[in-house]
Amino acid sequence: MNQPLKPSVSVLGKSIDLSSLFFYRKSDVVYQLTFEFCNRYIHLYKDRTRDQMIQAARSCKQNIVEGFADGVTSTEMQLKLLNVARASLKELREDFGDYLKSRHLAFFQQGEERYSDMLNYCRKHNDLPEYESLFAQWDDEQMCNYAITLCHIIDKMMVSFLKHLDKEFVTEGGIKERMHRARTQYRQEQDERIKQLEAENPQLKQALSVAIADAHKWRSAYEDLKTRALKAYYQQLEEIEKLKEELHELKEDKA
């Protein structure tokens, strides 16, 4: 039996593997770098900046995670949370910049070899294992500059992704629009199925009538064959009995 078609429009949004996103993987690097930096250079009790920086780095990474989790059902919430992640990232970038300025350390400048090396490395490397071995080698100036550069790169990547997401939201809508499209398509497909069945029904009815007529015809032929076969059978039985009687009489006459 043919089953009604199910709507092909998906109500839930696409689920994205975070490991495929460079800006998420870099955000994990920034968090671990920030944690290592604060442990080494920010006093545990005397400077509140320590907790603020760690929380800002964590907020960036975790809001990306939550944004993509919520994005399955709400593009609007995803946009909001990813922008929260960007705000946390900017706060963290400012804190690293303030550290350099307050301690009269250098910002690596364009045109310097160390700036080019840093920029190339941050662009090409996305995963924590590629940075962890360097954390212990960098001083506070280097850690700040690498963190600031990573923050800039992540922010640029997120802006590009948000533009794509914004365009997708404008053209396709959120979950309410997807639900409406799914319901509408489902109703349309059911209407088409009803029309298809209604069109096929007279043909099936005609085929059923022919089948019933054929069945009656074959049943009549069967009954006729059965009657003739039984008649022949009983006639043979009568003939057998008669022959047996004649044979018995012959034996008695001889005796």
C-alpha positions as CSV (number, residue, x, y, z in Angstrom):
1,M,0.0,0.0,0.0
2,N,1.3,3.4,-0.9
3,Q,2.0,5.6,2.1
4,P,1.2,9.4,2.2
5,L,4.3,11.5,1.4
6,K,6.0,13.2,4.2
7,P,7.0,16.9,3.9
8,S,10.6,17.3,2.6
9,V,10.9,20.8,4.3
10,S,13.0,20.4,7.5
11,V,11.6,22.3,10.6
12,L,14.9,22.2,12.5
13,G,18.0,24.1,11.3
14,K,21.2,22.5,10.2
15,S,23.4,21.0,12.9
16,I,27.0,22.1,12.4
17,D,30.1,20.2,13.6
18,L,32.0,22.8,15.6
19,S,35.3,21.1,14.8
20,S,34.8,22.3,11.2
21,L,34.7,26.0,12.2
22,F,38.1,27.6,12.4
23,F,36.9,30.5,14.6
24,Y,35.6,28.0,17.2
25,R,38.9,26.1,17.2
26,K,40.8,29.3,17.5
27,S,38.5,30.5,20.4
28,D,39.6,27.4,22.3
29,V,43.2,28.4,21.8
30,V,42.5,31.9,23.0
31,Y,40.8,30.5,26.2
32,Q,43.7,28.2,27.0
33,L,46.2,30.9,26.2
34,T,44.4,33.4,28.5
35,F,44.2,30.9,31.3
36,E,48.0,30.2,31.0
37,F,48.7,33.9,30.8
38,C,46.7,34.8,33.9
39,N,48.2,32.0,35.9
40,R,51.7,33.3,35.1
41,Y,51.3,37.1,35.0
42,I,48.1,38.2,36.8
43,H,48.1,37.9,40.6
44,L,45.5,35.5,41.9
45,Y,44.1,37.8,44.6
46,K,45.4,41.4,44.0
47,D,44.1,41.9,40.5
48,R,40.4,41.4,39.5
49,T,41.4,41.5,35.9
50,R,42.4,37.9,36.1
51,D,38.9,36.6,36.6
52,Q,37.5,39.0,34.1
53,M,39.9,38.0,31.4
54,I,39.4,34.3,32.0
55,Q,35.6,34.7,32.0
56,A,35.6,36.8,28.8
57,A,37.7,34.1,27.0
58,R,35.4,31.4,28.3
59,S,32.3,33.4,27.4
60,C,33.5,33.8,23.8
61,K,34.0,30.0,23.4
62,Q,30.9,28.9,25.3
63,N,28.5,31.3,23.6
64,I,29.7,30.0,20.2
65,V,28.9,26.5,21.5
66,E,25.5,27.5,22.8
67,G,24.8,29.6,19.7
68,F,25.1,26.7,17.4
69,A,23.1,24.4,19.8
70,D,20.3,26.9,19.9
71,G,20.6,27.6,16.1
72,V,19.0,24.2,15.4
73,T,15.7,25.7,16.6
74,S,16.3,29.5,16.6
75,T,18.4,31.4,14.1
76,E,17.5,34.6,16.0
77,M,19.0,33.2,19.2
78,Q,22.0,32.0,17.3
79,L,22.7,35.5,16.0
80,K,22.3,36.9,19.4
81,L,24.6,34.5,21.2
82,L,27.3,34.8,18.5
83,N,27.2,38.5,18.9
84,V,27.6,38.0,22.7
85,A,30.7,35.9,21.9
86,R,32.1,38.8,19.8
87,A,31.5,41.2,22.6
88,S,33.3,39.0,25.0
89,L,36.2,38.7,22.5
90,K,36.5,42.5,22.2
91,E,36.5,42.9,25.9
92,L,39.3,40.3,26.2
93,R,41.3,42.0,23.4
94,E,41.0,45.3,25.2
95,D,42.3,43.7,28.4
96,F,45.4,42.3,26.7
97,G,46.0,45.7,25.1
98,D,45.6,47.4,28.5
99,Y,48.2,45.0,29.9
100,L,50.7,46.0,27.3
101,K,50.1,49.7,27.7
102,S,50.1,49.7,31.5
103,R,53.4,47.9,31.6
104,H,55.0,49.8,28.7
105,L,55.3,46.7,26.6
106,A,55.3,46.8,22.8
107,F,52.5,46.1,20.3
108,F,54.0,44.2,17.4
109,Q,53.8,46.5,14.4
110,Q,53.1,45.8,10.7
111,G,56.4,45.8,8.8
112,E,58.3,44.0,11.7
113,E,59.5,40.5,11.1
114,R,58.0,39.3,14.3
115,Y,54.7,40.8,13.4
116,S,54.7,38.9,10.0
117,D,55.7,35.7,11.7
118,M,53.0,36.0,14.3
119,L,50.3,36.9,11.8
120,N,51.2,34.0,9.4
121,Y,51.3,31.5,12.3
122,C,47.9,32.6,13.7
123,R,46.3,32.5,10.3
124,K,47.5,29.0,9.4
125,H,47.2,27.3,12.8
126,N,43.8,26.6,14.4
127,D,44.3,24.0,17.1
128,L,45.5,24.0,20.6
129,P,48.2,21.4,20.2
130,E,49.9,23.7,17.7
131,Y,50.2,26.4,20.4
132,E,50.6,24.7,23.7
133,S,54.3,24.0,23.3
134,L,54.8,27.7,22.6
135,F,53.0,29.0,25.7
136,A,56.0,28.2,28.0
137,Q,58.5,29.8,25.5
138,W,56.6,33.1,25.2
139,D,57.0,36.0,27.6
140,D,54.0,38.2,28.6
141,E,54.6,40.6,25.7
142,Q,54.5,37.8,23.1
143,M,51.4,36.1,24.7
144,C,49.5,39.4,24.7
145,N,50.3,40.1,21.0
146,Y,49.4,36.6,19.9
147,A,46.2,36.7,21.9
148,I,45.3,40.1,20.4
149,T,46.0,38.9,16.9
150,L,44.0,35.7,17.4
151,C,41.1,37.8,18.7
152,H,41.2,40.0,15.6
153,I,41.2,36.9,13.3
154,I,38.4,35.2,15.1
155,D,36.3,38.4,15.1
156,K,36.8,38.8,11.3
157,M,35.8,35.2,10.7
158,M,32.7,35.6,12.9
159,V,31.7,38.8,11.1
160,S,31.8,36.9,7.8
161,F,29.8,34.0,9.2
162,L,27.2,36.3,10.7
163,K,26.7,38.1,7.4
164,H,26.0,34.7,5.8
165,L,23.7,33.8,8.7
166,D,21.9,37.1,8.5
167,K,21.3,36.6,4.8
168,E,20.0,33.1,5.4
169,F,17.7,34.4,8.1
170,V,16.3,37.1,5.8
171,T,15.7,34.8,2.9
172,E,14.6,31.6,4.7
173,G,13.3,32.9,8.0
174,G,13.5,31.2,11.4
175,I,11.8,28.2,12.9
176,K,8.3,29.8,12.6
177,E,8.7,30.3,8.9
178,R,10.1,26.8,8.5
179,M,7.2,25.3,10.5
180,H,4.7,27.2,8.3
181,R,6.4,26.0,5.1
182,A,6.5,22.4,6.4
183,R,2.8,22.5,7.3
184,T,1.8,24.1,4.0
185,Q,3.8,21.6,2.0
186,Y,2.4,18.7,4.0
187,R,-1.2,19.8,3.3
188,Q,-0.4,20.3,-0.3
189,E,1.1,16.8,-0.6
190,Q,-1.9,15.3,1.2
191,D,-4.3,17.2,-1.2
192,E,-2.3,15.8,-4.1
193,R,-2.4,12.3,-2.6
194,I,-6.2,12.5,-2.2
195,K,-6.6,13.7,-5.8
196,Q,-4.4,10.8,-7.0
197,L,-6.4,8.2,-5.0
198,E,-9.7,9.7,-6.2
199,A,-8.4,9.4,-9.8
200,E,-7.3,5.8,-9.3
201,N,-10.4,4.7,-7.4
202,P,-12.8,4.3,-10.4
203,Q,-10.1,2.3,-12.2
204,L,-9.7,0.1,-9.1
205,K,-13.5,-0.3,-8.8
206,Q,-13.7,-1.3,-12.4
207,A,-10.9,-3.8,-12.0
208,L,-12.6,-5.2,-8.9
209,S,-15.9,-5.7,-10.8
210,V,-14.1,-7.5,-13.6
211,A,-12.3,-9.7,-11.0
212,I,-15.6,-10.5,-9.3
213,A,-17.3,-11.4,-12.6
214,D,-14.3,-13.6,-13.5
215,A,-14.6,-15.3,-10.1
216,H,-18.2,-16.0,-10.6
217,K,-17.5,-17.4,-14.1
218,W,-14.7,-19.7,-12.8
219,R,-16.8,-20.8,-9.8
220,S,-19.6,-21.7,-12.2
221,A,-17.2,-23.7,-14.3
222,Y,-15.8,-25.4,-11.2
223,E,-19.2,-26.4,-10.0
224,D,-20.1,-27.8,-13.5
225,L,-16.8,-29.8,-13.6
226,K,-17.4,-31.0,-10.1
227,T,-20.9,-32.2,-10.9
228,R,-19.8,-34.0,-14.0
229,A,-16.9,-35.6,-12.2
230,L,-19.1,-36.8,-9.3
231,K,-21.7,-38.2,-11.8
232,A,-19.0,-40.1,-13.7
233,Y,-17.5,-41.4,-10.4
234,Y,-20.9,-42.8,-9.1
235,Q,-21.6,-44.2,-12.5
236,Q,-18.3,-46.1,-12.4
237,L,-19.1,-47.3,-8.8
238,E,-22.5,-48.7,-10.0
239,E,-20.8,-50.4,-12.9
240,I,-18.2,-52.0,-10.7
241,E,-20.8,-53.3,-8.3
242,K,-22.8,-54.8,-11.2
243,L,-19.8,-56.5,-12.6
244,K,-18.9,-57.9,-9.2
245,E,-22.5,-59.3,-8.9
246,E,-22.3,-60.9,-12.3
247,L,-18.9,-62.4,-11.5
248,H,-20.3,-63.8,-8.3
249,E,-23.2,-65.4,-10.1
250,L,-20.9,-67.0,-12.6
251,K,-18.8,-68.6,-9.8
252,E,-22.0,-70.0,-8.2
253,D,-23.2,-71.5,-11.5
254,K,-19.9,-73.3,-12.0
255,A,-20.0,-74.7,-8.5
